[in-house]
Amino acid sequence: MAASILARLEPASGGGNVANASAAWYPVHDGRLRWWNGILWTDHFHEPAANLPPAGWYADTRPD
């Protein structure tokens, strides 16, 4: 049981020491990112980007 509690507390960066874990976005098993504020997990999630074409200029391909 203690291992499951620690797994929820430690960032998903390989199980490093919680005291040394920087505040940052860390990957979650479902593909999203979750914010670790340096002390505990928050309820802030970042959804993966949709499959969009890269930003930039595209030729106008509308029919004449």
mmCIF file of the N, C-alpha and C atoms, coordinates in Angstrom:
data_MODEL
# 
_entry.id   MODEL 
# 
loop_
_atom_site.group_PDB 
_atom_site.id 
_atom_site.type_symbol 
_atom_site.label_atom_id 
_atom_site.label_alt_id 
_atom_site.label_comp_id 
_atom_site.label_asym_id 
_atom_site.label_entity_id 
_atom_site.label_seq_id 
_atom_site.pdbx_PDB_ins_code 
_atom_site.Cartn_x 
_atom_site.Cartn_y 
_atom_site.Cartn_z 
_atom_site.occupancy 
_atom_site.B_iso_or_equiv 
_atom_site.pdbx_formal_charge 
_atom_site.auth_seq_id 
_atom_site.auth_comp_id 
_atom_site.auth_asym_id 
_atom_site.auth_atom_id 
_atom_site.pdbx_PDB_model_num 
ATOM 1   N N  . MET A 1 1  ? 0.820   -1.190 0.000   1.00 0.00 ? 1  MET A N  1 
ATOM 2   C CA . MET A 1 1  ? 0.000   0.000  0.000   1.00 0.00 ? 1  MET A CA 1 
ATOM 3   C C  . MET A 1 1  ? 0.865   1.256  0.000   1.00 0.00 ? 1  MET A C  1 
ATOM 4   N N  . ALA A 1 2  ? 1.941   1.267  0.753   1.00 0.00 ? 2  ALA A N  1 
ATOM 5   C CA . ALA A 1 2  ? 2.817   2.446  0.799   1.00 0.00 ? 2  ALA A CA 1 
ATOM 6   C C  . ALA A 1 2  ? 3.402   2.742  -0.568  1.00 0.00 ? 2  ALA A C  1 
ATOM 7   N N  . ALA A 1 3  ? 3.702   1.707  -1.347  1.00 0.00 ? 3  ALA A N  1 
ATOM 8   C CA . ALA A 1 3  ? 4.263   1.929  -2.684  1.00 0.00 ? 3  ALA A CA 1 
ATOM 9   C C  . ALA A 1 3  ? 3.262   2.636  -3.583  1.00 0.00 ? 3  ALA A C  1 
ATOM 10  N N  . SER A 1 4  ? 1.975   2.292  -3.461  1.00 0.00 ? 4  SER A N  1 
ATOM 11  C CA . SER A 1 4  ? 0.981   2.948  -4.318  1.00 0.00 ? 4  SER A CA 1 
ATOM 12  C C  . SER A 1 4  ? 0.811   4.409  -3.926  1.00 0.00 ? 4  SER A C  1 
ATOM 13  N N  . ILE A 1 5  ? 0.933   4.719  -2.650  1.00 0.00 ? 5  ILE A N  1 
ATOM 14  C CA . ILE A 1 5  ? 0.856   6.115  -2.203  1.00 0.00 ? 5  ILE A CA 1 
ATOM 15  C C  . ILE A 1 5  ? 2.044   6.887  -2.734  1.00 0.00 ? 5  ILE A C  1 
ATOM 16  N N  . LEU A 1 6  ? 3.241   6.320  -2.644  1.00 0.00 ? 6  LEU A N  1 
ATOM 17  C CA . LEU A 1 6  ? 4.435   6.989  -3.155  1.00 0.00 ? 6  LEU A CA 1 
ATOM 18  C C  . LEU A 1 6  ? 4.343   7.174  -4.655  1.00 0.00 ? 6  LEU A C  1 
ATOM 19  N N  . ALA A 1 7  ? 3.808   6.194  -5.376  1.00 0.00 ? 7  ALA A N  1 
ATOM 20  C CA . ALA A 1 7  ? 3.685   6.318  -6.825  1.00 0.00 ? 7  ALA A CA 1 
ATOM 21  C C  . ALA A 1 7  ? 2.802   7.493  -7.188  1.00 0.00 ? 7  ALA A C  1 
ATOM 22  N N  . ARG A 1 8  ? 1.797   7.782  -6.384  1.00 0.00 ? 8  ARG A N  1 
ATOM 23  C CA . ARG A 1 8  ? 0.921   8.915  -6.669  1.00 0.00 ? 8  ARG A CA 1 
ATOM 24  C C  . ARG A 1 8  ? 1.594   10.232 -6.312  1.00 0.00 ? 8  ARG A C  1 
ATOM 25  N N  . LEU A 1 9  ? 2.542   10.210 -5.398  1.00 0.00 ? 9  LEU A N  1 
ATOM 26  C CA . LEU A 1 9  ? 3.190   11.437 -4.966  1.00 0.00 ? 9  LEU A CA 1 
ATOM 27  C C  . LEU A 1 9  ? 4.389   11.818 -5.817  1.00 0.00 ? 9  LEU A C  1 
ATOM 28  N N  . GLU A 1 10 ? 5.075   10.841 -6.378  1.00 0.00 ? 10 GLU A N  1 
ATOM 29  C CA . GLU A 1 10 ? 6.295   11.125 -7.121  1.00 0.00 ? 10 GLU A CA 1 
ATOM 30  C C  . GLU A 1 10 ? 5.984   11.465 -8.564  1.00 0.00 ? 10 GLU A C  1 
ATOM 31  N N  . PRO A 1 11 ? 6.682   12.452 -9.135  1.00 0.00 ? 11 PRO A N  1 
ATOM 32  C CA . PRO A 1 11 ? 6.510   12.751 -10.554 1.00 0.00 ? 11 PRO A CA 1 
ATOM 33  C C  . PRO A 1 11 ? 6.868   11.535 -11.391 1.00 0.00 ? 11 PRO A C  1 
ATOM 34  N N  . ALA A 1 12 ? 6.251   11.441 -12.550 1.00 0.00 ? 12 ALA A N  1 
ATOM 35  C CA . ALA A 1 12 ? 6.463   10.295 -13.436 1.00 0.00 ? 12 ALA A CA 1 
ATOM 36  C C  . ALA A 1 12 ? 7.761   10.438 -14.215 1.00 0.00 ? 12 ALA A C  1 
ATOM 37  N N  . SER A 1 13 ? 8.789   10.927 -13.598 1.00 0.00 ? 13 SER A N  1 
ATOM 38  C CA . SER A 1 13 ? 10.058  11.141 -14.286 1.00 0.00 ? 13 SER A CA 1 
ATOM 39  C C  . SER A 1 13 ? 11.043  10.030 -13.978 1.00 0.00 ? 13 SER A C  1 
ATOM 40  N N  . GLY A 1 14 ? 10.546  8.872  -13.629 1.00 0.00 ? 14 GLY A N  1 
ATOM 41  C CA . GLY A 1 14 ? 11.430  7.765  -13.337 1.00 0.00 ? 14 GLY A CA 1 
ATOM 42  C C  . GLY A 1 14 ? 11.490  7.468  -11.853 1.00 0.00 ? 14 GLY A C  1 
ATOM 43  N N  . GLY A 1 15 ? 10.587  8.022  -11.065 1.00 0.00 ? 15 GLY A N  1 
ATOM 44  C CA . GLY A 1 15 ? 10.546  7.716  -9.647  1.00 0.00 ? 15 GLY A CA 1 
ATOM 45  C C  . GLY A 1 15 ? 11.639  8.383  -8.843  1.00 0.00 ? 15 GLY A C  1 
ATOM 46  N N  . GLY A 1 16 ? 12.061  9.560  -9.256  1.00 0.00 ? 16 GLY A N  1 
ATOM 47  C CA . GLY A 1 16 ? 13.105  10.264 -8.525  1.00 0.00 ? 16 GLY A CA 1 
ATOM 48  C C  . GLY A 1 16 ? 12.650  10.711 -7.157  1.00 0.00 ? 16 GLY A C  1 
ATOM 49  N N  . ASN A 1 17 ? 13.562  11.261 -6.420  1.00 0.00 ? 17 ASN A N  1 
ATOM 50  C CA . ASN A 1 17 ? 13.284  11.749 -5.085  1.00 0.00 ? 17 ASN A CA 1 
ATOM 51  C C  . ASN A 1 17 ? 12.334  12.935 -5.169  1.00 0.00 ? 17 ASN A C  1 
ATOM 52  N N  . VAL A 1 18 ? 11.221  12.871 -4.443  1.00 0.00 ? 18 VAL A N  1 
ATOM 53  C CA . VAL A 1 18 ? 10.217  13.925 -4.488  1.00 0.00 ? 18 VAL A CA 1 
ATOM 54  C C  . VAL A 1 18 ? 10.816  15.256 -4.051  1.00 0.00 ? 18 VAL A C  1 
ATOM 55  N N  . ALA A 1 19 ? 11.698  15.244 -3.083  1.00 0.00 ? 19 ALA A N  1 
ATOM 56  C CA . ALA A 1 19 ? 12.296  16.483 -2.586  1.00 0.00 ? 19 ALA A CA 1 
ATOM 57  C C  . ALA A 1 19 ? 13.116  17.186 -3.665  1.00 0.00 ? 19 ALA A C  1 
ATOM 58  N N  . ASN A 1 20 ? 13.597  16.440 -4.642  1.00 0.00 ? 20 ASN A N  1 
ATOM 59  C CA . ASN A 1 20 ? 14.431  17.015 -5.697  1.00 0.00 ? 20 ASN A CA 1 
ATOM 60  C C  . ASN A 1 20 ? 13.673  17.256 -7.001  1.00 0.00 ? 20 ASN A C  1 
ATOM 61  N N  . ALA A 1 21 ? 12.397  16.930 -7.034  1.00 0.00 ? 21 ALA A N  1 
ATOM 62  C CA . ALA A 1 21 ? 11.631  17.070 -8.269  1.00 0.00 ? 21 ALA A CA 1 
ATOM 63  C C  . ALA A 1 21 ? 11.231  18.523 -8.476  1.00 0.00 ? 21 ALA A C  1 
ATOM 64  N N  . SER A 1 22 ? 11.614  19.066 -9.615  1.00 0.00 ? 22 SER A N  1 
ATOM 65  C CA . SER A 1 22 ? 11.295  20.451 -9.944  1.00 0.00 ? 22 SER A CA 1 
ATOM 66  C C  . SER A 1 22 ? 9.841   20.587 -10.349 1.00 0.00 ? 22 SER A C  1 
ATOM 67  N N  . ALA A 1 23 ? 9.296   21.769 -10.122 1.00 0.00 ? 23 ALA A N  1 
ATOM 68  C CA . ALA A 1 23 ? 7.952   22.060 -10.615 1.00 0.00 ? 23 ALA A CA 1 
ATOM 69  C C  . ALA A 1 23 ? 7.999   22.025 -12.136 1.00 0.00 ? 23 ALA A C  1 
ATOM 70  N N  . ALA A 1 24 ? 7.114   21.230 -12.721 1.00 0.00 ? 24 ALA A N  1 
ATOM 71  C CA . ALA A 1 24 ? 7.113   21.061 -14.179 1.00 0.00 ? 24 ALA A CA 1 
ATOM 72  C C  . ALA A 1 24 ? 5.934   20.199 -14.585 1.00 0.00 ? 24 ALA A C  1 
ATOM 73  N N  . TRP A 1 25 ? 5.735   20.095 -15.914 1.00 0.00 ? 25 TRP A N  1 
ATOM 74  C CA . TRP A 1 25 ? 4.752   19.180 -16.474 1.00 0.00 ? 25 TRP A CA 1 
ATOM 75  C C  . TRP A 1 25 ? 5.407   17.814 -16.585 1.00 0.00 ? 25 TRP A C  1 
ATOM 76  N N  . TYR A 1 26 ? 4.706   16.766 -16.155 1.00 0.00 ? 26 TYR A N  1 
ATOM 77  C CA . TYR A 1 26 ? 5.221   15.404 -16.227 1.00 0.00 ? 26 TYR A CA 1 
ATOM 78  C C  . TYR A 1 26 ? 4.204   14.528 -16.946 1.00 0.00 ? 26 TYR A C  1 
ATOM 79  N N  . PRO A 1 27 ? 4.680   13.556 -17.744 1.00 0.00 ? 27 PRO A N  1 
ATOM 80  C CA . PRO A 1 27 ? 3.755   12.698 -18.476 1.00 0.00 ? 27 PRO A CA 1 
ATOM 81  C C  . PRO A 1 27 ? 2.983   11.778 -17.535 1.00 0.00 ? 27 PRO A C  1 
ATOM 82  N N  . VAL A 1 28 ? 1.723   11.551 -17.885 1.00 0.00 ? 28 VAL A N  1 
ATOM 83  C CA . VAL A 1 28 ? 0.847   10.642 -17.159 1.00 0.00 ? 28 VAL A CA 1 
ATOM 84  C C  . VAL A 1 28 ? 0.599   9.452  -18.067 1.00 0.00 ? 28 VAL A C  1 
ATOM 85  N N  . HIS A 1 29 ? 0.261   8.309  -17.501 1.00 0.00 ? 29 HIS A N  1 
ATOM 86  C CA . HIS A 1 29 ? 0.095   7.073  -18.271 1.00 0.00 ? 29 HIS A CA 1 
ATOM 87  C C  . HIS A 1 29 ? -0.919  7.176  -19.405 1.00 0.00 ? 29 HIS A C  1 
ATOM 88  N N  . ASP A 1 30 ? -1.839  8.119  -19.353 1.00 0.00 ? 30 ASP A N  1 
ATOM 89  C CA . ASP A 1 30 ? -2.867  8.224  -20.403 1.00 0.00 ? 30 ASP A CA 1 
ATOM 90  C C  . ASP A 1 30 ? -2.486  9.177  -21.538 1.00 0.00 ? 30 ASP A C  1 
ATOM 91  N N  . GLY A 1 31 ? -1.246  9.654  -21.556 1.00 0.00 ? 31 GLY A N  1 
ATOM 92  C CA . GLY A 1 31 ? -0.767  10.503 -22.645 1.00 0.00 ? 31 GLY A CA 1 
ATOM 93  C C  . GLY A 1 31 ? -0.855  11.994 -22.361 1.00 0.00 ? 31 GLY A C  1 
ATOM 94  N N  . ARG A 1 32 ? -1.521  12.364 -21.280 1.00 0.00 ? 32 ARG A N  1 
ATOM 95  C CA . ARG A 1 32 ? -1.603  13.785 -20.916 1.00 0.00 ? 32 ARG A CA 1 
ATOM 96  C C  . ARG A 1 32 ? -0.397  14.171 -20.073 1.00 0.00 ? 32 ARG A C  1 
ATOM 97  N N  . LEU A 1 33 ? -0.268  15.464 -19.823 1.00 0.00 ? 33 LEU A N  1 
ATOM 98  C CA . LEU A 1 33 ? 0.750   15.971 -18.914 1.00 0.00 ? 33 LEU A CA 1 
ATOM 99  C C  . LEU A 1 33 ? 0.041   16.491 -17.673 1.00 0.00 ? 33 LEU A C  1 
ATOM 100 N N  . ARG A 1 34 ? 0.688   16.331 -16.506 1.00 0.00 ? 34 ARG A N  1 
ATOM 101 C CA . ARG A 1 34 ? 0.115   16.822 -15.256 1.00 0.00 ? 34 ARG A CA 1 
ATOM 102 C C  . ARG A 1 34 ? 1.140   17.711 -14.578 1.00 0.00 ? 34 ARG A C  1 
ATOM 103 N N  . TRP A 1 35 ? 0.671   18.794 -13.950 1.00 0.00 ? 35 TRP A N  1 
ATOM 104 C CA . TRP A 1 35 ? 1.563   19.755 -13.309 1.00 0.00 ? 35 TRP A CA 1 
ATOM 105 C C  . TRP A 1 35 ? 1.916   19.319 -11.892 1.00 0.00 ? 35 TRP A C  1 
ATOM 106 N N  . TRP A 1 36 ? 3.226   19.213 -11.641 1.00 0.00 ? 36 TRP A N  1 
ATOM 107 C CA . TRP A 1 36 ? 3.779   18.956 -10.309 1.00 0.00 ? 36 TRP A CA 1 
ATOM 108 C C  . TRP A 1 36 ? 4.327   20.293 -9.844  1.00 0.00 ? 36 TRP A C  1 
ATOM 109 N N  . ASN A 1 37 ? 3.825   20.843 -8.740  1.00 0.00 ? 37 ASN A N  1 
ATOM 110 C CA . ASN A 1 37 ? 4.217   22.187 -8.326  1.00 0.00 ? 37 ASN A CA 1 
ATOM 111 C C  . ASN A 1 37 ? 5.471   22.212 -7.465  1.00 0.00 ? 37 ASN A C  1 
ATOM 112 N N  . GLY A 1 38 ? 6.155   21.103 -7.365  1.00 0.00 ? 38 GLY A N  1 
ATOM 113 C CA . GLY A 1 38 ? 7.369   21.018 -6.568  1.00 0.00 ? 38 GLY A CA 1 
ATOM 114 C C  . GLY A 1 38 ? 7.114   20.456 -5.184  1.00 0.00 ? 38 GLY A C  1 
ATOM 115 N N  . ILE A 1 39 ? 5.828   20.403 -4.799  1.00 0.00 ? 39 ILE A N  1 
ATOM 116 C CA . ILE A 1 39 ? 5.456   19.863 -3.489  1.00 0.00 ? 39 ILE A CA 1 
ATOM 117 C C  . ILE A 1 39 ? 4.436   18.742 -3.647  1.00 0.00 ? 39 ILE A C  1 
ATOM 118 N N  . LEU A 1 40 ? 3.421   18.992 -4.486  1.00 0.00 ? 40 LEU A N  1 
ATOM 119 C CA . LEU A 1 40 ? 2.392   17.985 -4.704  1.00 0.00 ? 40 LEU A CA 1 
ATOM 120 C C  . LEU A 1 40 ? 1.773   18.145 -6.076  1.00 0.00 ? 40 LEU A C  1 
ATOM 121 N N  . TRP A 1 41 ? 1.044   17.102 -6.493  1.00 0.00 ? 41 TRP A N  1 
ATOM 122 C CA . TRP A 1 41 ? 0.362   17.140 -7.785  1.00 0.00 ? 41 TRP A CA 1 
ATOM 123 C C  . TRP A 1 41 ? -0.796  18.109 -7.717  1.00 0.00 ? 41 TRP A C  1 
ATOM 124 N N  . THR A 1 42 ? -1.015  18.846 -8.805  1.00 0.00 ? 42 THR A N  1 
ATOM 125 C CA . THR A 1 42 ? -2.177  19.718 -8.894  1.00 0.00 ? 42 THR A CA 1 
ATOM 126 C C  . THR A 1 42 ? -3.222  19.032 -9.770  1.00 0.00 ? 42 THR A C  1 
ATOM 127 N N  . ASP A 1 43 ? -4.375  19.654 -9.920  1.00 0.00 ? 43 ASP A N  1 
ATOM 128 C CA . ASP A 1 43 ? -5.421  19.117 -10.793 1.00 0.00 ? 43 ASP A CA 1 
ATOM 129 C C  . ASP A 1 43 ? -5.333  19.697 -12.192 1.00 0.00 ? 43 ASP A C  1 
ATOM 130 N N  . HIS A 1 44 ? -4.182  20.263 -12.552 1.00 0.00 ? 44 HIS A N  1 
ATOM 131 C CA . HIS A 1 44 ? -3.992  20.858 -13.872 1.00 0.00 ? 44 HIS A CA 1 
ATOM 132 C C  . HIS A 1 44 ? -3.409  19.813 -14.817 1.00 0.00 ? 44 HIS A C  1 
ATOM 133 N N  . PHE A 1 45 ? -4.120  19.601 -15.935 1.00 0.00 ? 45 PHE A N  1 
ATOM 134 C CA . PHE A 1 45 ? -3.685  18.665 -16.960 1.00 0.00 ? 45 PHE A CA 1 
ATOM 135 C C  . PHE A 1 45 ? -3.542  19.394 -18.276 1.00 0.00 ? 45 PHE A C  1 
ATOM 136 N N  . HIS A 1 46 ? -2.639  18.901 -19.119 1.00 0.00 ? 46 HIS A N  1 
ATOM 137 C CA . HIS A 1 46 ? -2.445  19.445 -20.458 1.00 0.00 ? 46 HIS A CA 1 
ATOM 138 C C  . HIS A 1 46 ? -2.733  18.314 -21.430 1.00 0.00 ? 46 HIS A C  1 
ATOM 139 N N  . GLU A 1 47 ? -3.731  18.540 -22.271 1.00 0.00 ? 47 GLU A N  1 
ATOM 140 C CA . GLU A 1 47 ? -4.117  17.524 -23.253 1.00 0.00 ? 47 GLU A CA 1 
ATOM 141 C C  . GLU A 1 47 ? -3.104  17.494 -24.397 1.00 0.00 ? 47 GLU A C  1 
ATOM 142 N N  . PRO A 1 48 ? -2.880  16.326 -24.995 1.00 0.00 ? 48 PRO A N  1 
ATOM 143 C CA . PRO A 1 48 ? -1.970  16.275 -26.143 1.00 0.00 ? 48 PRO A CA 1 
ATOM 144 C C  . PRO A 1 48 ? -2.540  17.091 -27.306 1.00 0.00 ? 48 PRO A C  1 
ATOM 145 N N  . ALA A 1 49 ? -1.658  17.637 -28.093 1.00 0.00 ? 49 ALA A N  1 
ATOM 146 C CA . ALA A 1 49 ? -2.070  18.438 -29.252 1.00 0.00 ? 49 ALA A CA 1 
ATOM 147 C C  . ALA A 1 49 ? -2.753  17.546 -30.283 1.00 0.00 ? 49 ALA A C  1 
ATOM 148 N N  . ALA A 1 50 ? -3.739  18.097 -30.949 1.00 0.00 ? 50 ALA A N  1 
ATOM 149 C CA . ALA A 1 50 ? -4.414  17.371 -32.027 1.00 0.00 ? 50 ALA A CA 1 
ATOM 150 C C  . ALA A 1 50 ? -3.446  17.223 -33.193 1.00 0.00 ? 50 ALA A C  1 
ATOM 151 N N  . ASN A 1 51 ? -3.746  16.317 -34.083 1.00 0.00 ? 51 ASN A N  1 
ATOM 152 C CA . ASN A 1 51 ? -2.897  16.114 -35.259 1.00 0.00 ? 51 ASN A CA 1 
ATOM 153 C C  . ASN A 1 51 ? -3.147  17.237 -36.252 1.00 0.00 ? 51 ASN A C  1 
ATOM 154 N N  . LEU A 1 52 ? -2.499  18.336 -36.042 1.00 0.00 ? 52 LEU A N  1 
ATOM 155 C CA . LEU A 1 52 ? -2.627  19.497 -36.913 1.00 0.00 ? 52 LEU A CA 1 
ATOM 156 C C  . LEU A 1 52 ? -1.378  19.627 -37.774 1.00 0.00 ? 52 LEU A C  1 
ATOM 157 N N  . PRO A 1 53 ? -1.504  20.184 -38.958 1.00 0.00 ? 53 PRO A N  1 
ATOM 158 C CA . PRO A 1 53 ? -0.302  20.404 -39.768 1.00 0.00 ? 53 PRO A CA 1 
ATOM 159 C C  . PRO A 1 53 ? 0.586   21.443 -39.083 1.00 0.00 ? 53 PRO A C  1 
ATOM 160 N N  . PRO A 1 54 ? 1.876   21.403 -39.330 1.00 0.00 ? 54 PRO A N  1 
ATOM 161 C CA . PRO A 1 54 ? 2.770   22.379 -38.711 1.00 0.00 ? 54 PRO A CA 1 
ATOM 162 C C  . PRO A 1 54 ? 2.409   23.800 -39.147 1.00 0.00 ? 54 PRO A C  1 
ATOM 163 N N  . ALA A 1 55 ? 2.675   24.743 -38.289 1.00 0.00 ? 55 ALA A N  1 
ATOM 164 C CA . ALA A 1 55 ? 2.394   26.145 -38.607 1.00 0.00 ? 55 ALA A CA 1 
ATOM 165 C C  . ALA A 1 55 ? 3.281   26.593 -39.755 1.00 0.00 ? 55 ALA A C  1 
ATOM 166 N N  . GLY A 1 56 ? 2.781   27.482 -40.577 1.00 0.00 ? 56 GLY A N  1 
ATOM 167 C CA . GLY A 1 56 ? 3.566   27.981 -41.695 1.00 0.00 ? 56 GLY A CA 1 
ATOM 168 C C  . GLY A 1 56 ? 2.676   28.419 -42.840 1.00 0.00 ? 56 GLY A C  1 
ATOM 169 N N  . TRP A 1 57 ? 3.272   28.718 -43.951 1.00 0.00 ? 57 TRP A N  1 
ATOM 170 C CA . TRP A 1 57 ? 2.550   29.174 -45.132 1.00 0.00 ? 57 TRP A CA 1 
ATOM 171 C C  . TRP A 1 57 ? 2.211   27.982 -45.998 1.00 0.00 ? 57 TRP A C  1 
ATOM 172 N N  . TYR A 1 58 ? 0.986   27.964 -46.517 1.00 0.00 ? 58 TYR A N  1 
ATOM 173 C CA . TYR A 1 58 ? 0.562   26.894 -47.402 1.00 0.00 ? 58 TYR A CA 1 
ATOM 174 C C  . TYR A 1 58 ? 0.003   27.521 -48.678 1.00 0.00 ? 58 TYR A C  1 
ATOM 175 N N  . ALA A 1 59 ? 0.307   26.906 -49.800 1.00 0.00 ? 59 ALA A N  1 
ATOM 176 C CA . ALA A 1 59 ? -0.190  27.405 -51.088 1.00 0.00 ? 59 ALA A CA 1 
ATOM 177 C C  . ALA A 1 59 ? -1.715  27.288 -51.117 1.00 0.00 ? 59 ALA A C  1 
ATOM 178 N N  . ASP A 1 60 ? -2.341  28.224 -51.772 1.00 0.00 ? 60 ASP A N  1 
ATOM 179 C CA . ASP A 1 60 ? -3.798  28.208 -51.921 1.00 0.00 ? 60 ASP A CA 1 
ATOM 180 C C  . ASP A 1 60 ? -4.162  27.099 -52.895 1.00 0.00 ? 60 ASP A C  1 
ATOM 181 N N  . THR A 1 61 ? -4.898  26.113 -52.429 1.00 0.00 ? 61 THR A N  1 
ATOM 182 C CA . THR A 1 61 ? -5.234  24.977 -53.283 1.00 0.00 ? 61 THR A CA 1 
ATOM 183 C C  . THR A 1 61 ? -6.706  24.950 -53.650 1.00 0.00 ? 61 THR A C  1 
ATOM 184 N N  . ARG A 1 62 ? -7.385  26.087 -53.538 1.00 0.00 ? 62 ARG A N  1 
ATOM 185 C CA . ARG A 1 62 ? -8.781  26.156 -53.927 1.00 0.00 ? 62 ARG A CA 1 
ATOM 186 C C  . ARG A 1 62 ? -8.924  26.006 -55.432 1.00 0.00 ? 62 ARG A C  1 
ATOM 187 N N  . PRO A 1 63 ? -9.949  25.286 -55.866 1.00 0.00 ? 63 PRO A N  1 
ATOM 188 C CA . PRO A 1 63 ? -10.144 25.169 -57.333 1.00 0.00 ? 63 PRO A CA 1 
ATOM 189 C C  . PRO A 1 63 ? -10.532 26.517 -57.933 1.00 0.00 ? 63 PRO A C  1 
ATOM 190 N N  . ASP A 1 64 ? -10.176 26.712 -59.174 1.00 0.00 ? 64 ASP A N  1 
ATOM 191 C CA . ASP A 1 64 ? -10.508 27.967 -59.881 1.00 0.00 ? 64 ASP A CA 1 
ATOM 192 C C  . ASP A 1 64 ? -11.973 28.068 -60.199 1.00 0.00 ? 64 ASP A C  1 
# 
